[in-house]
Amino acid sequence: MAIVEFDKVSKIYASGEHVLRALDGVSFTLDEGKFVVILGPSGAGKSTLLNLLGGLDSPSEGTITVCGRDISKLSDNELADYRAATVGFVFQFYNLIPTLTVYENVQLVSEIAPNALDAGEMIEKVGLADHRNNFPAELSGGEQQRISIARALCKNPKILLCDEPTGALDSETGGMVLQLLLDMARDYGKTIIVVTHNQNIAKMADVVIRVKNGKIRSVEEQATPLRADEVEW
């Protein structure tokens, strides 16, 4: 069943006489429950695509349908509700609040998400129950990213959007965190979309979308994606 559909989507930025087509007539469909990697070099349009799907921006042209709903023309308030109910975010640099404990960082999303899961359960699932009262600065980078995954899943979103989620980690820790993300998302029936330039992460995906110069170059389905421990990092 399709959960995401982009139909001839473009995003155009204009500054004076200069016009940049960050996305140019992009069309693709993603099925529910898949691990999708959007792969491409810097400036290819990957982050623009993620921002549109996450409701952080709106397209200049075309339509974006998520869970049967056209989000292309939603108002700012409607987009805020969409973000709260439908998408979770995992970023490269964790975005944890330094003055809150691990538990408080994860539990915070229950104030905005209508169907939030139990924060303590999510922290336990990522293997950090013993650190629930610690502050982010007391954790390693890998541990902080695991907490950001717990926070994203605590929202109970239909889609997890991940922007270079292992970019700030060493390769071994990044592989472990990525496998945790994948395992947890599948345990809870989520669709995962990862933006990256890392070819190794693409080996773990069900679907690989290659982007260059704002256009889709290919959409490839992989019948037997690898696990993190099978990838040479």
Order of alpha helices (4+ residues) and beta strands (2+ residues): beta-beta-beta-alpha-beta-beta-alpha-beta-alpha-alpha-alpha-beta-alpha-beta-alpha-beta-beta
